[in-house]
């Protein structure tokens, strides 16, 4: 299963704009940031969030 397209779709459906690099997807959400890291098969290997308050 390729998690990257599913994660991007989720962010879009929630109304968040995503920023992509070769192996990460980041999005500003509410009061923080979500950053997901993916391997070469598109599988999520890490999901981190931080609160900017």
C-alpha positions as CSV (number, residue, x, y, z in Angstrom):
1,X,0.0,0.0,0.0
2,X,1.2,3.5,-0.9
3,X,0.5,5.7,2.1
4,X,1.8,9.0,0.5
5,X,-1.2,9.5,-1.9
6,X,-3.6,8.6,0.9
7,X,-2.0,11.1,3.3
8,X,-2.0,13.8,0.6
9,X,-5.7,13.1,-0.1
10,X,-6.5,13.3,3.7
11,X,-4.8,16.7,4.0
12,X,-6.6,18.0,0.9
13,X,-10.0,16.8,2.2
14,X,-9.3,18.6,5.5
15,X,-8.5,21.8,3.6
16,X,-4.8,21.9,4.5
17,X,-2.1,22.8,2.0
18,X,0.8,20.3,1.7
19,X,4.5,20.9,0.9
20,X,6.3,18.0,-0.6
21,X,10.0,17.0,-0.9
22,X,11.5,13.8,-2.1
23,X,10.7,11.9,1.0
24,X,8.5,14.1,3.2
25,X,5.1,15.8,3.2
26,X,4.5,18.7,5.6
27,X,1.3,20.6,6.3
28,X,0.4,23.5,8.6
29,X,-2.6,22.3,10.5
30,X,-4.6,24.4,13.1
31,X,-1.9,25.5,15.5
32,X,1.0,23.3,14.4
33,X,2.7,21.3,11.7
34,X,2.4,17.7,10.6
35,X,5.4,16.1,8.9
36,X,5.3,12.6,7.4
37,X,8.3,10.8,6.1
38,X,8.0,8.1,3.4
39,X,10.3,5.4,2.1
40,X,11.0,4.7,-1.6
41,X,7.8,2.6,-1.9
42,X,5.6,5.4,-0.6
43,X,5.1,3.8,2.8
44,X,4.9,6.1,5.8
45,X,7.8,5.5,8.1
46,X,7.3,8.5,10.5
47,X,4.6,10.9,11.4
48,X,5.5,13.9,13.7
49,X,3.6,16.9,14.8
50,X,4.5,20.0,16.7
51,X,2.5,22.7,18.3
52,X,3.5,26.3,17.4
53,X,1.7,27.9,20.4
